[in-house]
């Protein structure tokens, strides 16, 4: 084989290698694009689930706030009732003392 033929064969080999490398890069680019699209789809799904959970948490928070307000009202009513009972007890004690004196 002459130098000319060897050079042409070498150039052909290099050209084939460049073509193969280009094809490999395109294939890897396609795989990467598919992976990115898959991740994007998963992110969209998770975003939807997070939105649903956010709505549920907001509703739950509103219920808890409402429940706390009801508990506060009950505690205020209980305190008022205890005050009334204490006043009634004082009245009964006063009545009892008057009865004991007479």
C-alpha positions as CSV (number, residue, x, y, z in Angstrom):
1,X,0.0,0.0,0.0
2,X,1.3,3.4,-0.9
3,X,1.5,6.4,1.3
4,X,-1.3,8.0,-0.7
5,X,-3.6,5.0,-0.2
6,X,-2.7,4.8,3.5
7,X,-3.4,8.5,3.9
8,X,-6.8,8.1,2.1
9,X,-7.6,5.1,4.3
10,X,-6.6,7.1,7.4
11,X,-8.7,10.1,6.4
12,X,-11.6,7.7,5.6
13,X,-11.2,6.2,9.1
14,X,-11.2,9.6,10.7
15,X,-14.2,10.7,8.7
16,X,-16.1,7.5,9.7
17,X,-15.1,8.1,13.3
18,X,-16.5,11.7,13.2
19,X,-19.7,10.5,11.6
20,X,-20.0,7.8,14.3
21,X,-19.3,10.4,17.1
22,X,-21.9,12.7,15.6
23,X,-24.4,9.9,15.5
24,X,-23.6,9.0,19.1
25,X,-24.0,12.6,20.2
26,X,-27.4,12.9,18.4
27,X,-28.5,9.6,20.1
28,X,-27.4,10.8,23.5
29,X,-29.1,14.2,22.8
30,X,-32.3,12.4,22.0
31,X,-32.0,10.2,25.2
32,X,-31.3,13.3,27.2
33,X,-34.3,15.1,25.7
34,X,-36.5,12.1,26.5
35,X,-35.3,12.1,30.1
36,X,-35.8,15.8,30.5
37,X,-39.3,15.5,29.1
38,X,-40.0,12.6,31.5
39,X,-38.7,14.7,34.5
40,X,-40.8,17.6,33.3
41,X,-43.9,15.4,33.2
42,X,-43.2,14.2,36.7
43,X,-42.7,17.7,37.9
44,X,-46.1,18.7,36.4
45,X,-47.7,15.8,38.1
46,X,-46.1,16.6,41.4
47,X,-47.1,20.3,41.0
48,X,-50.7,19.2,40.5
49,X,-50.5,17.1,43.6
50,X,-48.9,19.9,45.6
51,X,-51.7,22.3,44.5
52,X,-54.3,19.8,45.7
53,X,-52.5,19.3,49.0
54,X,-52.2,23.1,49.4
55,X,-55.9,23.4,48.9
56,X,-56.6,20.7,51.5
57,X,-54.1,22.3,53.9
58,X,-55.8,25.7,53.5
59,X,-59.2,24.1,54.2
60,X,-57.9,22.2,57.2
61,X,-56.3,25.4,58.5
62,X,-59.6,27.2,58.2
63,X,-61.3,24.4,60.1
64,X,-58.7,24.4,62.8
65,X,-59.1,28.2,63.2
66,X,-62.9,27.8,63.4
67,X,-62.5,25.0,65.9
68,X,-60.1,27.2,68.0
69,X,-62.7,30.0,67.9
70,X,-65.4,27.6,69.2
71,X,-63.1,26.3,71.9
72,X,-62.4,29.9,73.0
73,X,-66.1,30.6,73.1
74,X,-66.7,27.5,75.2
75,X,-64.0,28.5,77.6
76,X,-65.4,32.0,77.9
77,X,-68.9,30.5,78.6
78,X,-67.4,28.1,81.2
79,X,-65.6,31.0,82.9
80,X,-68.8,33.0,82.9
81,X,-70.8,30.1,84.3
82,X,-68.2,29.5,87.0
83,X,-68.4,33.2,87.9
84,X,-72.2,32.9,88.1
85,X,-71.9,29.8,90.3
86,X,-69.5,31.5,92.6
87,X,-71.9,34.5,92.9
88,X,-74.8,32.1,93.6
89,X,-72.7,30.3,96.3
90,X,-72.0,33.6,98.0
91,X,-75.7,34.4,98.0
92,X,-76.6,31.0,99.4
93,X,-73.9,31.4,102.1
94,X,-75.3,34.9,103.0
95,X,-78.8,33.4,103.2
96,X,-77.6,30.6,105.4
97,X,-75.9,33.0,107.7
98,X,-79.1,35.1,108.0
99,X,-81.0,31.9,108.8
100,X,-78.5,30.9,111.4
101,X,-78.6,34.3,113.1
102,X,-82.4,34.3,113.3
